[in-house]
Amino acid sequence: MSGGFAQDWEPVVIRKKAPTAAARKDEKAVNAARRSGAEIETIRKSTAGTNRAASSSTTLNTRKLDEDTENLTHQKVPTELKKAIMQARQEKKLTQSQLAQLINEKPQIIQEYESGKAIPNQQIISKLERALGAKLRGKK
């Protein structure tokens, strides 16, 4: 053997990675540990197998909702405002869609205001006042 090289015939052991926490907890690993006599620690999680965590916080909210007898609805266009818009529009001889074009809104919005289905929006009401040249809101 020239050059000073010597062969090393010692066995090289290549191991797999250490098992992850989930793998250590699986049934096979636990049984293997039992067979080899290793110590096994069992810990029961406080909320394991129950639905307590999900239901405990919602009971407060559901109780509040059950006790709340108030009927909540959106504010609707008052009758006086509906009539005022219609009268002012008809005096100017405008259709709903013409009025909508004047204030840069969809005709559907004028329909909703005149039928009383719309939720009052002060910006739209002030646009209507300017376009129709009439005071639609009460004296403020």
N, C-alpha and C positions, 0 to 999 in steps of 0.2 A: 504494500500500500504506500504509494508515494504521494506526497503533497499533504500529509498529515490528516487526511480525512478518515474518520472512523464512523462506522455505521452504528446507529443506536437502535437496538431491537426491542426497546421497551414498548409495551402496548400503549397506544394513545386512546383515551376514553373520551368520546364526544357525547356530551349530555344534551338533552333537550332543555328548553327554558324551564325555569321553575314554574309550577302550575299557578295560574292566576287565582285570585280569591274565589271567583265563581267556580272554577274547576275543583278547587280544594273542598268546596261544599257539596259537590255532587255525590250521589249515593255510592258510586263505585269507590271513590276516594275515601269516603267515611268507612265503608266496609273494610277496605284494605288497611286502613289505620287501625280499626278494631282488631283485625286478625294479627297485625304485627304488634299489638299491645300498646300502641301510642296513646297518649292522652287525647281525649276528645272533649271539647268544650261546647256545650249547647247553650245558646242564648235565645230566648223568646222575645221577639219584638213586641213592644207594648200594644201596638195596634194591628198586629198580624191577624189576618183572617177576619177582620171586622170592617165595617164600613163607617166606623165611628168618626174618623177624621173628616170625611166628606159631609156627613149629615149634621155634625155638631154646630157648624157655623151657619148653616142655612136655616136651622130651626128658629133662630132669632129673627131673621128676615121674614120668614113665612108667618111667624106670629104677628109681626108688625103689620104685614099686609092683610092678615085676617082681621085684625082689630081696626084697621083703617076702613071706615065705612064711607068716607068722602068719595063722591063721584067726580073724578077729575076729567074734564073735557077741555078742548082748545077753545079759546075765545073766538066767537063767530062775529061776522059783520052785523052791527045793530040794524034794526028795521029802518030807522030814520036815515042812516047812511045809504042803505040800498035805494030807498026812494029818492033821496037827494041826487045820487049819481044818475039814476034813470031819468029824472026830470031834467037835470042840467044837460044830459046827453041829447035828449029829444028836442029841447029848446034850440040847441045848436044844430039840429037835424043831422046828427052823426049816427052811424051804425056802431055796434059794439066793436067790430073789427077796425073801423076807421079811427075810433077813439083809442084802441089798442096801439095802432100805428103811431098816433100822435105822441103817446107817452112811451113808445119803444117797449111795449110789453106784448105778450101773446093775447089773442082775442079770448082765449080760455080764461085768462085772469079777470077780464071785464065780466065775463059770464058768471064766474064764481062770486065776484063782488056783488053783482046785481041779484044773484039768487041767494046770497047770504051764506054760501058754503066756504068762502075764503077765510083764512085767518088774517085779521087786519094787520097791514104793514104800513107804518106811518109814511115811509118813503113813497109807496105807490099812491097812498091817499093824497099826499102833497102834489105828486105829478098830476093826478086827476084834477085837483083844485086848479092848478095852473092851466091845464089844457082846456078845462071847461069854464074857467073864469068865474067860478062860484066857490063859496066857502062851504065845505062839506062837513067839517068837524064842528063840534059844539064850541061855544065861545070860551076860548082858553086864555 
